[in-house]
Amino acid sequence: MKTLSVRDIIGPVMIGPSSSHTAGALRIALMTRQMLNAKPREVEFLLYGSFSHTYHGHGTDKALVAGMLGMAPDDERIRHSFELAQQEGLAFAFTPLPDTETRHPNTVDIVVTDEDGTHLTVRGESIGGGAAVISAINGVEVQLTGEHHSIVTEQRDVQGVLAHITACLNAANINIATVRLFRTKKGQTAYTVIETDEELPPALSDAILLNPNITAVNVIRSEKVDDESVHRVEEDQSNAIWHGRPLPSFDDVDFPDGASILAYCREHDLPLSDAICIRERAFLVRNGLHTDSTSKYLDEVLDVMRAAATGPLTEPRPSMGGLIGGEARKLMDLWESGEGLRDELMAKAAVYSMAVLETNASMGKIVAACTAGSSGVIPGVLFALQDTHGFSNARLHRALANAAAVGYLIARNATVSGAEGGCQAEVGSASAMAASAACELLGGAPEQCLGAASIALAGLLGLVCDPIAGLVEAPCQKRNATGAVNALVSAQIALAGCTDLVDFDQTVEAMYRVGRSLPFELRESALGGLAATPAACAFCESCSRQ
């Protein structure tokens, strides 16, 4: 199982509209692009499951082409990738295959030919929250996550090849994180995937290719390791200190569930935000990364969230699909007019959350927290509380860490992917994260924070994912406002001491079971729920139900 960090939950910073269908899809294409030795010339994208039904509305098509052009998930040129591909001479085509079953609902096969005439077929899976896995190369099952810098070698499966590769890495002083060998049959074509802790020098590929049994070497660069706020440091005892106390080992704070993190908070008299930051620091120290990077990252995240939540209030933007645009400004106008509901906290939470989804749907820059489709909930709650209670940015910073703790526990034990668990896994999880964050901001104890998260998740249990016309616009935008208000109500209930009959861990487990029992039509396919109504079908050009 992938080890989750704060960046996996509060992030990535990306261009909308969908973390799994846009950022995750782009990462698959980008990793594929890095496996080529020359510029791509022709590419076909074979789309399965949810991808096949919603690729146009979710911007998956633009993201896949952008990845083949070498763009990162937060590149604001993504929405123009088709035009840029034409300028680069890249021919591309999309083939939806909705009736073909795959292991994961967000699956794509990329069939590409580069300028040297080399053909490559890669299968990728977008596993939620912007993360992606390469699961096959030229028909050989592999596992490549892009979490580390990686070397992928194609070779004959004969004795001595792996020893040669590792010797080359050793000579270059490269520390190996993981090594995996994949093959179809003994003695035939095989692939070695090696993840490393250091950036790989260009000359390394030439050294590895000196072995005649190795036919190709490709280097996959990790965005996360290359992030300016995350850089490697020499061993330093100060890294193993937390507020003047020795830092525990990562294994001691890799909390498997809510009960374990609560026990740690009780034992050390800590809020949830400190507990997850200790875990994050221990994680970074274990991996030799700079330990001040989390604080810097959360400050940057707040800036992106604020721009996404306030930009549409002065400059409303039409969405890519044309279903939404200007709603946040209308809500603000109603509040400022003195009409409608006069509760500023609830009104502002709805305004900001809907504004973020407007930014997201217009392919603007947002923070997936915990996904792009639910990216408005946490900013809506935090900035509304700041407006009404005067909380500093430093306090919001800690609240984000608290939200990350809850999101981490849900992602570890269930899912935050709409294609796997419905909208309850996206807006429901974000609402739980925001409820816990609000509870800590307002003085709640760790038990109350997880209680608020449980109440919020239970309130949206069973919520289906049914994007109209396959777009992350409606009902997504209004559901983000619902999730924000649900979070505030849940925090209030928990702060009043109203306990929940089902604890947090069991609520998360129930959500996961409910999500898995939802039919495919109600899990981001745009084939059920509101998306299947006659009114919704009128917005979908290819819908046979019109």
Solvent accessible surface area in square Angstrom, and as a share of the most:
residue,aa,sasa,rsa
1,M,177,0.79
2,K,50,0.21
3,T,49,0.28
4,L,28,0.14
5,S,14,0.09
6,V,4,0.02
7,R,24,0.09
8,D,24,0.12
9,I,5,0.02
10,I,0,0.00
11,G,0,0.00
12,P,19,0.12
13,V,34,0.20
14,M,0,0.00
15,I,1,0.00
16,G,0,0.00
17,P,7,0.04
18,S,5,0.04
19,S,3,0.02
20,S,5,0.03
21,H,0,0.00
22,T,1,0.00
23,A,2,0.01
24,G,0,0.00
25,A,0,0.00
26,L,0,0.00
27,R,33,0.12
28,I,0,0.00
29,A,0,0.00
30,L,22,0.11
31,M,12,0.05
32,T,0,0.00
33,R,58,0.21
34,Q,45,0.20
35,M,11,0.05
36,L,15,0.07
37,N,110,0.56
38,A,19,0.15
39,K,88,0.37
40,P,12,0.08
41,R,106,0.39
42,E,91,0.41
43,V,7,0.04
44,E,62,0.28
45,F,0,0.00
46,L,37,0.18
47,L,0,0.00
48,Y,11,0.04
49,G,11,0.11
50,S,0,0.00
51,F,0,0.00
52,S,9,0.06
53,H,61,0.27
54,T,2,0.01
55,Y,49,0.19
56,H,129,0.58
57,G,11,0.11
58,H,2,0.01
59,G,6,0.06
60,T,0,0.00
61,D,4,0.02
62,K,32,0.14
63,A,0,0.00
64,L,0,0.00
65,V,0,0.00
66,A,0,0.00
67,G,0,0.00
68,M,0,0.00
69,L,44,0.22
70,G,42,0.41
71,M,6,0.03
72,A,38,0.29
73,P,4,0.03
74,D,57,0.29
75,D,31,0.16
76,E,113,0.51
77,R,127,0.46
78,I,1,0.00
79,R,71,0.26
80,H,91,0.41
81,S,0,0.00
82,F,51,0.21
83,E,89,0.40
84,L,42,0.21
85,A,0,0.00
86,Q,132,0.59
87,Q,140,0.62
88,E,90,0.40
89,G,53,0.51
90,L,7,0.04
91,A,58,0.45
92,F,51,0.21
93,A,51,0.40
94,F,45,0.19
95,T,43,0.25
96,P,54,0.34
97,L,59,0.30
98,P,63,0.40
99,D,137,0.71
100,T,64,0.37
101,E,170,0.76
102,T,38,0.22
103,R,180,0.66
104,H,20,0.09
105,P,28,0.18
106,N,0,0.00
107,T,1,0.00
108,V,0,0.00
109,D,16,0.08
110,I,0,0.00
111,V,56,0.32
112,V,1,0.01
113,T,13,0.07
114,D,1,0.00
115,E,97,0.43
116,D,105,0.54
117,G,34,0.33
118,T,69,0.40
119,H,134,0.60
120,L,17,0.08
121,T,51,0.30
122,V,0,0.00
123,R,70,0.26
124,G,0,0.00
125,E,13,0.06
126,S,0,0.00
127,I,61,0.31
128,G,10,0.10
129,G,10,0.09
130,G,1,0.01
131,A,20,0.16
132,A,4,0.03
133,V,16,0.09
134,I,0,0.00
135,S,5,0.04
136,A,15,0.12
137,I,3,0.01
138,N,67,0.34
139,G,62,0.60
140,V,7,0.04
141,E,127,0.57
142,V,10,0.06
143,Q,86,0.38
144,L,0,0.00
145,T,29,0.17
146,G,16,0.15
147,E,39,0.18
148,H,43,0.19
149,H,3,0.01
150,S,0,0.00
151,I,1,0.00
152,V,5,0.03
153,T,0,0.00
154,E,45,0.20
155,Q,7,0.03
156,R,130,0.47
157,D,19,0.10
158,V,47,0.27
159,Q,183,0.81
160,G,40,0.38
161,V,2,0.01
162,L,67,0.33
163,A,67,0.52
164,H,45,0.20
165,I,0,0.00
166,T,41,0.24
167,A,57,0.44
168,C,18,0.11
169,L,0,0.00
170,N,114,0.58
171,A,86,0.66
172,A,37,0.28
173,N,133,0.68
174,I,17,0.09
175,N,84,0.43
176,I,55,0.28
177,A,44,0.34
178,T,47,0.27
179,V,60,0.34
180,R,86,0.31
181,L,77,0.38
182,F,38,0.16
183,R,119,0.44
184,T,86,0.50
185,K,129,0.55
186,K,160,0.68
187,G,36,0.35
188,Q,93,0.41
189,T,61,0.35
190,A,0,0.00
191,Y,7,0.03
192,T,0,0.00
193,V,0,0.00
194,I,1,0.00
195,E,9,0.04
196,T,0,0.00
197,D,22,0.11
198,E,58,0.26
199,E,96,0.43
200,L,14,0.07
201,P,51,0.32
202,P,127,0.80
203,A,70,0.55
204,L,7,0.04
205,S,24,0.15
206,D,97,0.50
207,A,36,0.28
208,I,0,0.00
209,L,76,0.38
210,L,141,0.70
211,N,23,0.12
212,P,123,0.77
213,N,34,0.17
214,I,8,0.04
215,T,88,0.51
216,A,24,0.19
217,V,10,0.06
218,N,17,0.09
219,V,42,0.24
220,I,0,0.00
221,R,105,0.38
222,S,1,0.01
223,E,54,0.24
224,K,52,0.22
225,V,25,0.14
226,D,58,0.30
227,D,48,0.25
228,E,153,0.69
229,S,4,0.03
230,V,7,0.04
231,H,93,0.41
232,R,71,0.26
233,V,50,0.28
234,E,154,0.69
235,E,164,0.73
236,D,71,0.37
237,Q,141,0.63
238,S,65,0.42
239,N,23,0.12
240,A,36,0.28
241,I,68,0.35
242,W,31,0.11
243,H,141,0.63
244,G,66,0.64
245,R,104,0.38
246,P,113,0.71
247,L,23,0.12
248,P,39,0.24
249,S,64,0.42
250,F,13,0.05
251,D,118,0.61
252,D,102,0.53
253,V,0,0.00
254,D,36,0.19
255,F,7,0.03
256,P,64,0.40
257,D,46,0.24
258,G,1,0.01
259,A,62,0.48
260,S,34,0.22
261,I,0,0.00
262,L,24,0.12
263,A,51,0.40
264,Y,29,0.11
265,C,3,0.02
266,R,144,0.53
267,E,134,0.60
268,H,67,0.30
269,D,131,0.68
270,L,19,0.09
271,P,40,0.25
272,L,0,0.00
273,S,1,0.01
274,D,15,0.08
275,A,0,0.00
276,I,4,0.02
277,C,25,0.15
278,I,4,0.02
279,R,4,0.01
280,E,2,0.01
281,R,42,0.15
282,A,4,0.03
283,F,29,0.12
284,L,4,0.02
285,V,49,0.28
286,R,129,0.47
287,N,32,0.16
288,G,27,0.26
289,L,17,0.08
290,H,48,0.22
291,T,15,0.09
292,D,90,0.47
293,S,3,0.02
294,T,13,0.08
295,S,57,0.37
296,K,99,0.42
297,Y,16,0.06
298,L,0,0.00
299,D,72,0.37
300,E,74,0.33
301,V,0,0.00
302,L,6,0.03
303,D,98,0.51
304,V,30,0.17
305,M,2,0.01
306,R,76,0.28
307,A,66,0.51
308,A,3,0.03
309,A,0,0.00
310,T,54,0.32
311,G,31,0.30
312,P,3,0.02
313,L,16,0.08
314,T,115,0.67
315,E,126,0.56
316,P,64,0.40
317,R,90,0.33
318,P,106,0.67
319,S,9,0.06
320,M,78,0.35
321,G,33,0.31
322,G,59,0.56
323,L,39,0.20
324,I,10,0.05
325,G,31,0.30
326,G,11,0.10
327,E,40,0.18
328,A,0,0.00
329,R,65,0.24
330,K,144,0.61
331,L,55,0.27
332,M,18,0.08
333,D,67,0.35
334,L,77,0.38
335,W,42,0.15
336,E,115,0.52
337,S,69,0.45
338,G,39,0.38
339,E,113,0.51
340,G,51,0.49
341,L,151,0.75
342,R,124,0.45
343,D,76,0.39
344,E,60,0.27
345,L,37,0.18
346,M,57,0.26
347,A,21,0.16
348,K,22,0.09
349,A,0,0.00
350,A,18,0.14
351,V,2,0.01
352,Y,20,0.08
353,S,0,0.00
354,M,14,0.06
355,A,0,0.00
356,V,2,0.01
357,L,0,0.00
358,E,0,0.00
359,T,11,0.06
360,N,0,0.00
361,A,1,0.01
362,S,1,0.01
363,M,7,0.03
364,G,6,0.05
365,K,68,0.29
366,I,0,0.00
367,V,3,0.02
368,A,0,0.00
369,A,0,0.00
370,C,3,0.02
371,T,4,0.02
372,A,0,0.00
373,G,11,0.11
374,S,0,0.00
375,S,0,0.00
376,G,0,0.00
377,V,0,0.00
378,I,0,0.00
379,P,1,0.00
380,G,0,0.00
381,V,0,0.00
382,L,0,0.00
383,F,5,0.02
384,A,0,0.00
385,L,0,0.00
386,Q,30,0.13
387,D,66,0.34
388,T,46,0.27
389,H,98,0.44
390,G,63,0.60
391,F,27,0.11
392,S,58,0.37
393,N,85,0.44
394,A,69,0.53
395,R,101,0.37
396,L,0,0.00
397,H,31,0.14
398,R,92,0.34
399,A,2,0.01
400,L,0,0.00
401,A,1,0.01
402,N,0,0.00
403,A,0,0.00
404,A,0,0.00
405,A,0,0.00
406,V,0,0.00
407,G,0,0.00
408,Y,5,0.02
409,L,0,0.00
410,I,0,0.00
411,A,26,0.20
412,R,57,0.21
413,N,64,0.33
414,A,15,0.12
415,T,11,0.06
416,V,16,0.09
417,S,3,0.02
418,G,0,0.00
419,A,0,0.00
420,E,58,0.26
421,G,0,0.00
422,G,0,0.00
423,C,10,0.06
424,Q,1,0.00
425,A,0,0.00
426,E,18,0.08
427,V,2,0.01
428,G,0,0.00
429,S,0,0.00
430,A,0,0.00
431,S,0,0.00
432,A,0,0.00
433,M,0,0.00
434,A,0,0.00
435,A,0,0.00
436,S,0,0.00
437,A,0,0.00
438,A,0,0.00
439,C,0,0.00
440,E,26,0.12
441,L,7,0.04
442,L,63,0.31
443,G,67,0.64
444,G,12,0.11
445,A,44,0.34
446,P,22,0.14
447,E,71,0.32
448,Q,54,0.24
449,C,1,0.00
450,L,5,0.03
451,G,21,0.20
452,A,0,0.00
453,A,0,0.00
454,S,1,0.00
455,I,30,0.15
456,A,0,0.00
457,L,1,0.00
458,A,50,0.39
459,G,52,0.50
460,L,20,0.10
461,L,74,0.37
462,G,30,0.29
463,L,39,0.20
464,V,31,0.18
465,C,14,0.08
466,D,3,0.02
467,P,3,0.02
468,I,29,0.15
469,A,22,0.17
470,G,1,0.01
471,L,18,0.09
472,V,8,0.05
473,E,4,0.02
474,A,19,0.15
475,P,18,0.11
476,C,20,0.12
477,Q,1,0.00
478,K,116,0.49
479,R,39,0.14
480,N,0,0.00
481,A,13,0.10
482,T,75,0.43
483,G,0,0.00
484,A,0,0.00
485,V,47,0.27
486,N,30,0.15
487,A,0,0.00
488,L,10,0.05
489,V,66,0.38
490,S,2,0.01
491,A,1,0.01
492,Q,122,0.54
493,I,62,0.32
494,A,6,0.05
495,L,51,0.25
496,A,77,0.60
497,G,49,0.47
498,C,72,0.43
499,T,127,0.74
500,D,60,0.31
501,L,180,0.90
502,V,71,0.41
503,D,76,0.39
504,F,10,0.04
505,D,42,0.22
506,Q,102,0.45
507,T,7,0.04
508,V,3,0.02
509,E,92,0.41
510,A,22,0.17
511,M,0,0.00
512,Y,68,0.26
513,R,142,0.52
514,V,44,0.25
515,G,0,0.00
516,R,168,0.61
517,S,88,0.57
518,L,21,0.11
519,P,71,0.45
520,F,63,0.26
521,E,74,0.33
522,L,38,0.19
523,R,43,0.16
524,E,6,0.03
525,S,1,0.00
526,A,14,0.11
527,L,59,0.29
528,G,8,0.07
529,G,38,0.36
530,L,82,0.41
531,A,5,0.04
532,A,36,0.28
533,T,49,0.29
534,P,116,0.73
535,A,75,0.58
536,A,3,0.02
537,C,2,0.01
538,A,74,0.57
539,F,121,0.50
540,C,34,0.20
541,E,174,0.78
542,S,103,0.67
543,C,21,0.13
544,S,112,0.72
545,R,109,0.40
546,Q,125,0.56
